[in-house]
Amino acid sequence: MTDEQNELSQLTADCEALQSGFQTLLLSTLSGGQVPEISYAPYWRDASGCFWVFISELAGHCQNLMQNPTASVLFIRDEVQCSNLFARERLTYRCEVAETARGTEEFETVLDQMELRLGKMIGMLKTLSDFRLFCLRPTKGTYVVGFGRAYEVDPVSGALSHIDEQRLKARREGND
């Protein structure tokens, strides 16, 4: 294995460790009027790489997801664990969003898994009719570990590829 392959392998493990080190995700949504809003939600991630959130209709982000089924999620290293605030380790995914209806087998299965990960609160929230279950399917990921060290993340496999000048140019031109 080359030094570059070893480094990518280590970075892939670090990326997974960052994401799996959290029980909540930061959630960016758009309102019906296209106003960006940020919030957070506890989540469970399934084997296909989808993030699942169970949130109340009373929350702005729930209404936003119902009106505009797209979102971004963010995992970011705590400031106290960083040596440079301008280069915090972070992982971002763009996601397509779909609601899963109550009464379906998938709804029950996902909530059972969420309860295993997040605790008995899920069982109590399940009894509240205003809570809705959303699947956030990542379509594109970016992992940043410092200046000049940004990587595209395959949302399914977790494989990383360095964002070089050519990829950066394509992003600027909107061809990402």
N, C-alpha and C positions, 0 to 999 in steps of 0.2 A: 504494500500500500504506500502511495506517495505521501509526502508531507501535506500536499493540498487535500488529498482524500482524507487523511487523518484529521486535518483541521475541520473539513466539512462534516465529518462524522461526529466530532466533538461539538461543533456548533449545532448540529441537528439534535443531539442529546440535550444541550443547554436550552434550545428553543422549546423542546417538549417539557423540560423541567420547569421553565418559566410558566408556561400555560397550566401545567398540572399542579403548580404550587398555589393556585387560587381556587376558591369555591365560588367566587363571584367574578363577573366580567363587567367591564365598562361598556355601555351600550349607547351608540350614537344612532339616532333616528331622525326622520324628517316629518314635520307636522303636515297636515293637509295643505297648509299655506306655504309649504317648502321651507319652513323655519327649522334649522338644525337644533336638536336638543340632545343633551348627554345625561345619562343616568347610569344605574347599575342594576344587576339582578343576579341572584344565585343561579347556577346553571349545572347541567349534567351534559357531558359529551359522550356520544355513542361511538360505536366501533367504526362507523362510516365517516366520522369527523364532524358530524352535525352537533351544534350546540342547542340545547333545549332549555327554555325558560318558561316558568309558570308565573304569570303576573296578573295583577288586578286591572280591570277596566277603569278603575278610578285613577290609575297612574297615566300620566301623559304619554309615556313610551308605549303603553299598550294601545291607546287610541292611534298613535302614530303608526304602529306596525299594522293595525287593521286598515288604515287608509293608504299607507304607502309601504308595501311589503319588501322593503330593502333596509339594510342596516350595516353598521360596522361594529366590530367588537375589538376591544383593546385590553391587553395584559401589559403592565408596565412595572418594572422594578421599582421598589420603594426608594424614595429620595435618600433615606439614611443609609442605604446599601450601595450608593453610587459614589464614584470618585469624581464624576463630572456631570453636573446637572444638564448640560447641553447634549449629552450623549447617553441618556438613560437607555438601558436594555428594554426593548419593547417588541411586542408581536401584535400585528393588526390583521384582521380579516374583513373583507367585504363579504356580505352575506345576502342571499335571497331568503325570503321569509315565507313560511306557510303555517297557517293555524291548523291544529289537529283537533277535531271535534270531540266533545264529551260523548261518552257512551261507546266509543270505538275501542277495539282491542288494543290498538296502538296507544291510545290515550292512557289506558290502564297500565300497559307494560312500561311506558316511559315514566309515568308517575311512580310506579314501584321502584324503578331504577333510581329516580331522583330521591326517593325517600331513603334508599340505602346509602346514597352519597351525602345527602343534606340533612337527614334526620326526620324525626316524627312530625315536625312542623308541616311538612308536605301533606301528610294525612289530614291534618286539621284544615289546611288551606283548600284541600280537595272538596271539602264540604261546602265551601263558599261559592255561590253561583257566579260571582263576578270575576273569578279567576279563569284565565285562558292560557292554553298551552301552545307555544310557538316553537317551530323548528327553524333554526338559523343555519342554512347550508352555506358554508364558505365557498366562494368562487375564486378568490384571489387572496394571497397572504403576503405579508412583508415582515421580516424580522430584522431589527436593527440592533447592533451591538457596539456601535461607536462610529466615529467619523470615517467615512469611506468603507464602512463595513455593513452594508445593507444587502439583504438577500430576499429573493422571491421564495415563497414557501408554497409547495404543492399542497393544497388543502386536504387531499386524501392521504397521500403517502408521507407527507411531512418533509419530503426531500427539499434541500436548499440549493439555490443557484445564485451566484453573486450578481448583483445589479451593477453592471459595468457602464461605461460611457454610452455604448450603443443602446442598451436597454433604457438608460436614463433619457436619452434623446427621444426614443419612441414614446416614453411616458409623457414627456413634455409636449409632444405633438398629438397626444391623445390616442395613440395606437397601442395602448397597454391592454 
